[in-house]
Amino acid sequence: MTKGNGPVDLAKLRKIYKNDGTARALLDHFAERERFFTETTVERLRQNLEARGVPASAAQIRQSLDALEKIGAGELRIGRKGHQTRFVWAVNNVQLGVAARGESEQVDSANGAMAEPAGAQFLTHEFRLRPDVVLRLETPFDLTANEASRISDWVRTLPFST
């Protein structure tokens, strides 16, 4: 539960979760992931929130990440010389999201995690088919109209019951 020089303050984490809607959406996103990465760009986070139907500006996301930095979750690095603004995680961000919800007290160090691949430009889309059925589809961020049409054609080939 460390950030190199000390533990993440869970009481402050939960206060951020309660009072900052953008941070809450980010932490909920992390809590629902299976894997964690040591580094995440602000743009990638903005795309993930947009896919969840949560409009957030890069400035709002940076403000939330700044708050997470202050409690020991990692370091916000402002993009310079061609690098994107990003957050370098000191802790497991999946566990951080779960702990923010109050569902766990464990937040391990991020040692051993992978950096998010630079080419990973995917958006996760959710479609509520029925009240109890949500479909999820991951598409490239730069999905073309032709590719969307191909996906639509593929869905029409799926078997159905009469």
C-alpha positions as CSV (number, residue, x, y, z in Angstrom):
1,M,0.0,0.0,0.0
2,T,2.9,2.3,-0.7
3,K,3.9,5.1,-3.0
4,G,7.6,4.8,-2.5
5,N,7.6,7.2,0.5
6,G,4.3,6.3,2.2
7,P,0.9,4.7,2.1
8,V,-2.1,6.0,0.1
9,D,-4.4,7.8,2.5
10,L,-7.6,5.9,2.2
11,A,-9.7,8.4,4.1
12,K,-8.6,11.2,1.7
13,L,-9.1,8.8,-1.3
14,R,-12.7,8.2,-0.2
15,K,-13.3,11.9,0.3
16,I,-12.0,12.6,-3.2
17,Y,-14.3,9.8,-4.5
18,K,-17.3,11.3,-2.7
19,N,-16.7,15.0,-3.6
20,D,-15.2,14.9,-7.1
21,G,-17.5,13.5,-9.8
22,T,-14.7,13.3,-12.4
23,A,-12.4,11.4,-10.0
24,R,-15.3,9.2,-9.0
25,A,-15.9,8.3,-12.7
26,L,-12.2,7.6,-13.2
27,L,-12.0,5.5,-10.0
28,D,-15.1,3.5,-11.0
29,H,-13.5,2.9,-14.4
30,F,-10.4,1.5,-12.8
31,A,-12.4,-0.6,-10.3
32,E,-14.1,-2.4,-13.2
33,R,-10.9,-3.1,-15.1
34,E,-9.1,-6.5,-14.9
35,R,-5.6,-5.2,-15.5
36,F,-3.7,-2.2,-14.4
37,F,-0.9,-0.2,-16.0
38,T,1.8,1.9,-14.6
39,E,1.1,4.9,-16.9
40,T,-2.1,6.3,-18.4
41,T,-2.5,9.4,-20.6
42,V,-5.0,12.1,-19.8
43,E,-6.3,11.7,-23.4
44,R,-6.9,8.0,-22.9
45,L,-8.8,8.7,-19.6
46,R,-10.9,11.3,-21.4
47,Q,-11.8,8.8,-24.1
48,N,-12.7,6.2,-21.5
49,L,-14.9,8.6,-19.6
50,E,-16.6,9.7,-22.9
51,A,-17.3,6.1,-23.7
52,R,-19.0,5.7,-20.3
53,G,-21.2,8.8,-21.1
54,V,-19.3,11.0,-18.7
55,P,-18.2,14.3,-20.3
56,A,-15.0,15.5,-18.8
57,S,-12.4,17.9,-20.1
58,A,-8.7,17.3,-20.0
59,A,-8.5,20.1,-17.4
60,Q,-11.0,18.4,-15.1
61,I,-9.2,15.0,-15.4
62,R,-5.8,16.7,-14.6
63,Q,-7.4,18.3,-11.5
64,S,-8.7,14.9,-10.3
65,L,-5.3,13.3,-11.0
66,D,-3.6,16.1,-9.1
67,A,-5.8,15.3,-6.1
68,L,-4.8,11.6,-6.5
69,E,-1.2,12.6,-6.7
70,K,-1.4,14.5,-3.4
71,I,-2.6,11.3,-1.6
72,G,0.2,9.2,-2.9
73,A,-1.4,7.4,-5.9
74,G,1.2,8.5,-8.4
75,E,2.6,11.4,-10.3
76,L,1.0,13.7,-12.9
77,R,3.5,14.4,-15.6
78,I,2.7,17.3,-17.9
79,G,3.4,16.5,-21.6
80,R,6.4,18.2,-23.1
81,K,8.6,17.7,-26.2
82,G,6.1,15.5,-27.9
83,H,5.0,13.5,-24.9
84,Q,1.4,13.4,-23.8
85,T,0.3,14.5,-20.3
86,R,0.1,11.3,-18.3
87,F,-0.3,9.9,-14.8
88,V,2.4,7.5,-13.6
89,W,0.8,5.2,-11.1
90,A,2.7,4.4,-7.9
91,V,-0.1,2.0,-6.9
92,N,-2.4,-0.6,-8.5
93,N,-5.1,1.6,-10.0
94,V,-7.6,-1.3,-10.1
95,Q,-7.2,-1.8,-6.3
96,L,-7.3,2.0,-5.9
97,G,-10.7,2.2,-7.5
98,V,-12.1,-0.7,-5.4
99,A,-10.7,0.9,-2.2
100,A,-12.2,4.3,-3.2
101,R,-15.6,2.6,-3.2
102,G,-15.0,1.3,0.3
103,E,-15.0,-2.3,-1.0
104,S,-11.4,-3.0,0.0
105,E,-8.6,-1.7,2.3
106,Q,-5.7,-3.0,0.0
107,V,-3.8,-0.9,-2.5
108,D,-0.6,-2.5,-3.6
109,S,2.4,-0.9,-5.2
110,A,2.4,-0.7,-9.0
111,N,5.7,-2.5,-9.2
112,G,5.6,-5.1,-11.9
113,A,2.7,-3.6,-13.9
114,M,3.1,-2.8,-17.6
115,A,3.0,0.6,-19.2
116,E,-0.1,1.0,-21.3
117,P,0.9,0.4,-25.0
118,A,1.3,3.6,-26.9
119,G,-0.9,2.3,-29.8
120,A,-3.7,1.3,-27.5
121,Q,-6.3,3.7,-28.8
122,F,-9.5,1.9,-28.0
123,L,-12.9,3.0,-26.7
124,T,-15.3,0.8,-24.9
125,H,-18.9,1.3,-25.8
126,E,-21.8,0.0,-23.8
127,F,-25.3,-0.7,-25.2
128,R,-28.2,-1.6,-22.9
129,L,-30.0,-4.3,-24.9
130,R,-32.4,-5.2,-22.1
131,P,-32.8,-3.9,-18.6
132,D,-30.6,-6.8,-17.4
133,V,-28.3,-7.1,-20.4
134,V,-25.5,-4.7,-21.3
135,L,-23.3,-5.4,-24.3
136,R,-19.8,-4.1,-24.4
137,L,-17.7,-3.5,-27.6
138,E,-14.2,-2.2,-27.8
139,T,-13.4,-0.4,-31.0
140,P,-10.4,1.6,-32.2
141,F,-10.6,5.3,-31.3
142,D,-10.3,6.1,-35.0
143,L,-13.1,3.7,-36.2
144,T,-14.1,4.5,-39.7
145,A,-17.7,4.5,-41.1
146,N,-16.7,1.6,-43.3
147,E,-15.5,-0.4,-40.3
148,A,-18.7,0.4,-38.4
149,S,-20.7,-0.8,-41.3
150,R,-18.8,-4.1,-41.4
151,I,-19.5,-4.5,-37.6
152,S,-23.2,-3.9,-38.3
153,D,-23.2,-6.4,-41.1
154,W,-21.5,-8.9,-38.8
155,V,-24.2,-8.4,-36.1
156,R,-26.9,-9.2,-38.6
157,T,-25.3,-12.6,-39.2
158,L,-25.6,-13.6,-35.5
159,P,-28.1,-16.4,-34.8
160,F,-31.4,-15.5,-33.2
161,S,-34.3,-17.4,-31.8
162,T,-37.8,-17.0,-33.1
